[in-house]
Amino acid sequence: MKLDNTLCIRSDRRESDDELIAQLHHDGYKKLGPRFGAPFDAYVVQTLEEANLAQRWLDADDRSRVWFAELNGKPIGCAALVDRGERAQLRWVVVLDEARGLGAGRKLLNQVLNFASQHNFKSIYLETIDDLTPSMTLYETSGFALVSKKQMQLWYGEDGCEVVMEKMLS
């Protein structure tokens, strides 16, 4: 039986969304080696706790949101916008290998960018590391520009290169 590969994007808040974001990151990055093991999983959970998305969702004035890509009903990726005042932060972008090439990453990013524009953010920025080539390509082709690159200690206890990119919206 052949599936039709129906790709849907959802943004409704569900109780288990934080756990789903963490699981998607675990599944999506584990193939990249040990630095994306337990310390990375803990880092993702820490950033989710710090962002307090469940509470933000209840605050009518907060513009934070999460989008999930689902393929035939199965979650295969996510991306989020965290309200930082005049600026938005793009967070937790991941697409599982099995869904690469279907446009899920671009669709998720477009949802975030459209939402940011509609809600009058002046810009949207992201923080990543420099060796995630597919992600960097997506950000660059979507109009993000390099703001800074700096060597620093990353979640796995070793030095790496943090990259900050930003896209102006208004």
C-alpha angles and dihedrals in degrees: 000000000000119000118220093227095234108191115201131177119212130186102176113124117246126185094243097048096109091053090047092053090051092047093048090052092049092049095040099049106030092091089064092074143259096320086068093053129093096330090054092047089052091047092053091049090048092052091048091051091048092051092050092204096175091059093041090055090060093050107091091205096052116095099196115130142168127213125199127199114216125192113202087340096310119115109244103163149355145199131187142198119213117200109237098169112262090003130057124214121220107219142173100015113174138144121190118241093245089063099045114125095028094096095249094132093051092045091051092047092047090053090053094046093047091049091048091051094046090051094051101246110165093218144348123225137185138195120214141142124268102242100063094099100175091051093046091051091051092050094046094048089049093058103265114145128204113260100172147344121201138170111238142146109279131204093279094059099254132098118268138156117271114203124202118197131178139191120202113225105181 
